[in-house]
Amino acid sequence: MSELLQYAVEQAKALNGTFYKISEIRDGKIETVTLNPTNACQNSYSVAKAFTTTAIGMLWDDGLISTDERIVDIFADELPEGMDPAWQEMTVHHLLTHTCGFPVGYLDIDAIDSTTFGADYLAYLFKTKLDFIPGQGNAYSDAAFYLLSRVVSKKTGEKLDDYLWPRLFYPLGFREVAWSACPYGYPMGATGLYIYTEDMAKLGDLYLHGGEYKGQRILSEAWVETVKSRGYEFHNLKSGKAYGKGGAFGQMLMFMPEKNASLAWHSFDGGDLLGKILKVL
């Protein structure tokens, strides 16, 4: 066990919360410590957004999408009459950075009864009056990443999870994967991704190595650098020493270039383990 993983485990045990598993990939080797036995797959909550970002990157690598592309152009044949004119300004980049204008917490199935939105979530979104003109504000919203899930389907004809299975999940050796979906069967994109902790760590390892996993090119290095420089869900946590994405109730995925390591954990109200780790990097 590395010093960092041992430290993470010790700190997790000392915190007043429930940690299930902590996984580290260092120099290509995976090690997982189980602190509290539980079901194999856990909800990664907003860490799911990093996977949706990766799908957008694959489209970008294939020349199928631009981050400057307007949402109204992508869905030109599905737009209702009477839309808020501010929608004309919304781009893929605005969705990836939560600067698109949706209200805070919009379409958050973790906090709001999902039947609130009706059966057609896309139609529900298109009827939304935006809180601000895209690019002129910031509001964290699950709606942005559900819409990105639908963008993937619009561009490929496949649902987000089906698109990622042969391109990401299988090449990285994922086992069980389940993704909460809307009534029409489209994955939420923002949350509800149930995976193994060690499999979650593999996405961090992919970004750590510039888009390669065990020597296999999955993403372009250009997209990885774009994600890091623009903060597309993987945020710079400590002066380039760590990049990470967290989720509700204490989920975390991070990668640390200087340590050549990726670290992930699933928990429930686990306290500030991330803060303790950043102090020792």
C-alpha positions in Angstrom: 0.0 0.0 0.0 1.4 3.4 -0.9 1.9 6.1 1.7 -0.9 8.2 0.1 -3.4 5.4 0.1 -2.5 4.4 3.7 -2.9 8.1 4.8 -6.3 8.3 3.0 -7.5 5.2 4.7 -6.3 6.4 8.2 -8.0 9.8 7.7 -11.2 8.2 6.4 -11.4 6.0 9.5 -10.9 9.0 11.7 -13.7 11.1 10.1 -17.3 10.9 11.3 -18.9 9.4 8.2 -19.2 6.2 6.2 -16.6 5.3 3.6 -17.2 2.2 1.5 -14.1 1.8 -0.6 -11.0 3.8 -1.5 -9.2 2.8 -4.7 -5.8 3.9 -6.0 -4.2 3.3 -9.3 -0.4 4.0 -9.1 2.0 3.2 -11.9 -0.8 1.2 -13.5 -1.5 -1.0 -10.5 -4.9 -1.0 -8.8 -5.3 -1.4 -5.0 -8.7 -1.1 -3.3 -9.3 -0.9 0.5 -12.8 -1.7 1.8 -13.7 0.2 4.9 -17.4 -0.7 5.1 -18.7 -3.7 3.0 -21.5 -2.7 0.7 -22.9 -3.4 -2.7 -20.3 -3.6 -5.4 -21.6 -0.7 -7.4 -22.3 2.7 -5.8 -23.9 5.9 -7.0 -21.1 8.2 -8.1 -23.5 11.2 -8.2 -21.9 14.2 -9.9 -18.7 12.3 -10.7 -20.9 11.0 -13.6 -20.5 14.4 -15.2 -16.8 13.6 -15.9 -17.9 10.6 -17.8 -20.4 12.6 -19.9 -17.6 15.1 -20.5 -15.4 12.3 -21.8 -18.2 11.3 -24.3 -18.3 14.8 -25.6 -14.5 14.7 -25.9 -14.8 11.5 -28.1 -17.2 13.3 -30.4 -14.8 16.3 -30.4 -11.9 14.0 -31.3 -13.9 12.6 -34.2 -14.8 16.0 -35.5 -18.5 15.5 -34.8 -18.9 18.4 -32.5 -17.5 21.8 -31.6 -17.6 23.3 -28.1 -18.8 26.5 -29.8 -21.7 24.7 -31.4 -25.1 26.1 -30.5 -27.7 23.9 -28.8 -30.5 25.3 -31.0 -28.6 24.2 -34.1 -28.0 20.7 -32.8 -31.7 20.3 -31.9 -33.1 22.5 -34.8 -35.8 20.0 -35.7 -37.1 19.6 -32.1 -37.5 23.1 -30.9 -40.9 24.3 -29.7 -42.4 27.7 -30.6 -42.1 30.5 -28.1 -38.7 29.5 -26.6 -36.8 32.0 -24.5 -34.7 34.0 -27.0 -31.7 33.5 -24.6 -31.5 29.9 -25.8 -30.0 31.2 -29.1 -26.8 32.0 -27.2 -26.3 28.6 -25.5 -23.4 26.5 -26.7 -21.8 23.1 -25.7 -19.1 25.0 -23.9 -21.8 26.8 -21.7 -23.2 23.4 -20.8 -19.8 22.0 -19.9 -19.1 25.0 -17.6 -22.5 25.5 -16.0 -22.7 28.9 -17.6 -25.8 28.1 -19.7 -28.5 29.9 -17.7 -30.4 27.0 -16.1 -31.5 27.7 -12.5 -29.4 26.2 -9.7 -30.2 22.6 -9.1 -32.5 22.3 -12.1 -33.5 18.8 -13.0 -31.8 17.4 -9.9 -33.3 13.9 -9.5 -31.2 13.4 -6.3 -33.2 16.1 -4.5 -36.5 16.4 -6.5 -39.1 13.8 -7.3 -38.3 12.8 -10.9 -42.0 12.7 -11.8 -42.0 16.5 -11.4 -40.6 16.9 -14.9 -43.1 14.9 -16.9 -42.1 12.1 -19.3 -40.2 14.2 -21.8 -37.3 15.9 -20.0 -36.0 17.5 -23.2 -39.3 19.2 -23.9 -39.3 20.3 -20.3 -35.9 21.9 -20.7 -36.8 23.7 -23.9 -39.7 25.4 -22.2 -37.4 26.8 -19.5 -36.9 30.5 -19.2 -33.2 30.9 -18.5 -32.0 32.8 -15.4 -29.4 34.6 -17.4 -28.0 34.9 -20.9 -25.6 32.0 -21.5 -22.0 33.1 -20.7 -23.1 35.9 -18.4 -23.4 33.9 -15.2 -22.7 30.6 -13.5 -25.2 28.2 -11.9 -24.5 24.6 -11.2 -27.2 22.5 -12.6 -27.8 18.8 -13.5 -30.0 20.0 -16.4 -26.8 21.0 -18.4 -25.5 17.4 -18.3 -28.8 15.8 -19.1 -28.8 18.0 -22.1 -25.3 16.9 -23.0 -26.5 13.3 -22.7 -29.1 14.1 -25.3 -26.5 15.9 -27.5 -24.5 12.6 -27.6 -27.6 10.8 -28.8 -28.4 13.5 -31.3 -24.9 13.3 -32.8 -24.6 9.5 -32.7 -28.0 7.9 -32.7 -27.0 6.0 -29.5 -27.8 6.6 -25.9 -24.9 7.8 -23.8 -24.2 4.5 -22.0 -24.5 2.5 -25.2 -22.1 4.9 -26.8 -19.5 4.6 -24.0 -19.6 0.8 -23.6 -17.3 0.0 -26.6 -15.4 3.2 -26.4 -14.7 3.6 -22.7 -16.2 1.1 -20.3 -15.0 -2.1 -22.1 -11.5 -0.9 -23.0 -10.9 0.2 -19.4 -12.2 -3.1 -18.0 -15.3 -1.9 -16.3 -17.6 -4.6 -14.9 -21.2 -3.7 -14.0 -22.4 -0.3 -15.0 -25.9 1.2 -14.5 -27.0 4.7 -15.2 -30.2 6.3 -14.0 -32.4 7.5 -16.9 -35.3 9.6 -17.8 -38.7 8.0 -18.6 -37.6 7.8 -22.3 -34.5 5.8 -21.3 -31.8 8.5 -21.8 -29.1 8.4 -19.1 -29.2 11.5 -16.9 -25.6 12.4 -17.7 -25.3 14.4 -14.5 -25.8 11.8 -11.8 -27.0 8.3 -11.1 -23.9 6.4 -12.5 -23.5 3.2 -10.5 -20.0 1.7 -10.9 -17.2 0.0 -8.9 -14.9 2.4 -7.0 -11.8 0.9 -8.7 -13.5 1.4 -12.1 -14.2 5.0 -11.3 -10.4 5.4 -10.5 -9.7 4.2 -14.1 -11.1 7.4 -15.6 -8.7 9.4 -13.5 -5.9 7.2 -14.7 -6.9 7.8 -18.3 -6.7 11.6 -17.8 -3.5 11.3 -15.8 -1.9 9.6 -18.8 -3.0 12.1 -21.4 -5.9 10.0 -22.8 -4.2 6.6 -22.8 -5.0 3.7 -20.6 -2.4 0.9 -20.5 -0.9 2.1 -23.7 -4.2 2.3 -25.6 -5.3 5.7 -26.9 -8.9 6.4 -25.8 -9.0 10.2 -25.8 -6.7 12.7 -27.6 -4.2 14.5 -25.5 -5.6 17.7 -26.9 -9.0 17.0 -25.3 -7.4 16.1 -21.9 -5.6 19.5 -22.0 -8.8 21.2 -22.9 -10.6 19.7 -20.0 -7.8 20.7 -17.6 -7.4 24.2 -18.9 -11.2 25.0 -19.1 -12.3 23.1 -16.0 -14.6 20.8 -17.8 -15.6 19.0 -14.6 -12.0 18.0 -13.7 -11.0 21.1 -11.7 -7.5 22.2 -10.7 -7.6 21.4 -7.0 -4.0 22.4 -6.0 -1.7 24.3 -8.4 -1.6 21.5 -10.9 -0.8 18.9 -8.3 -4.3 17.5 -8.3 -7.3 17.6 -10.5 -10.6 16.2 -9.4 -14.4 15.9 -9.6 -16.6 15.3 -6.6 -20.2 14.2 -6.1 -22.9 14.5 -3.5 -22.5 12.8 -0.1 -18.7 12.7 -0.4 -17.8 10.9 -3.7 -14.5 11.8 -5.3 -12.3 11.1 -8.3 -8.9 12.8 -8.5 -5.6 12.3 -10.3 -2.3 13.6 -9.2 0.4 14.1 -11.9 3.4 14.4 -9.5 2.3 11.2 -7.7 1.5 9.4 -11.0 -1.7 8.2 -9.2 -5.4 8.3 -9.4 -7.6 8.1 -6.3 -11.3 7.5 -6.0 -13.7 6.8 -3.2 -17.4 6.2 -2.5 -18.8 7.3 0.8 -21.9 8.8 2.6 -21.3 12.1 4.3 -17.6 11.2 4.7 -16.4 14.7 5.8 -13.5 16.6 4.3 -11.2 13.7 3.3 -10.3 15.7 0.1 -9.0 18.6 2.2 -6.8 16.4 4.3 -5.3 14.8 1.2 -4.6 18.1 -0.5 -2.7 19.3 2.5 -0.1 16.6 2.1 0.4 16.9 -1.6 
